[in-house]
Amino acid sequence: MDFIEKIGDTITANGKKAADKAKELAEIANLKSQIASCEEVIKKNYMEIGKLFMEQYKDAEDAPFEKQRKAILNAQAGVDDLQAKIREIKGL
């Protein structure tokens, strides 16, 4: 019986370790999900700040972050050109 008791104790101990590990992994996954939510809020608000900045400084030649401002304006012009080509292809 001593042998069977040892096997039972081993199985119980291993089961507890597995349960503890599963609980730990679930808690980590939950925390990572919360981190992702926080990062999404940060990203959304950074984008909103950028949009507000561009609205305010769109036509200012000496605006802060001039390089980025010009890059955005050039990219917007590129989007407009490409959309015009799509309309042309569609015959609109």
N, C-alpha and C positions, 0 to 999 in steps of 0.2 A: 504494500500500500504506500510505502514511503516514496517509491518511484513514481507512482501515479499522482501523488500529491505534488511532487516536484514539477511534473509535467503540467499539472493544473496551475500551479503558481507561475510557471514560466509563461503559459498561455495568457493568464490574467495580466501579468506584468507587461507582456508585449502588446496586449489589447489596449491597456491603459496608455502605453507610449504612443500607439497609433492614434488613439482618440485625442491625446494631448497634441500630437503633431497636426492632426486634421483641424482641431480648434485653432491652433496657432496659424495655420495656413489660411483659414477662413477669416480670421481677424486681420491678417496682413492684406488679404484681397479686399476686405471692406475698407481698410485705411487707404489703400492705393486708389480705390474708387473715389473716396472722398478727396484725395489729392488731385485726381484728374478733374473733378468738379471744380475745385478751387482754381486750378490752372486754366480751365475753360472760362471762368469768370474774369480772371486776369487778362487772358487773351482778348476776350470780348471788349473789355474796357480799354485796353491799349488800342484796339482798332477804333473804338469810338473817339478816343483822344486824337488819334491820327486824322480821322475824318474831320473833326472840329478844327484841328490845326490847318488842314488843307483848305477848308472853307474860309478861314480867316486870312491865310497868307497866300492863297491861290495866285493872286496877281502881283504879289510883292517880290521884287527882284532881289532884295537884300534880306530875305526871310531867313530865320534860323533853319538849319538843316537844308540848305539850298540844294545840295546835291540830290538828296532824297526827293525833295519837292519837284525838281526837274525830271527825275526818273519817273515819278508817278505821272506827271503831266505827259511825258513822252509815251508811257505805256497806255494811258487813256487815249491818246491820239491814235496809237497803234490799234487799239480795240475798235475805235470808231471807224478807221480805215478798213479793218477786216470785216466788220459788220456791214459796211457799205458794199464790199465785194460779195458778201453772202446775199445781200438783197439783189445785187446785179445778176448773180447767177440764177437766183430764183425768179428773176424778171419782175421784181417789185419796184 
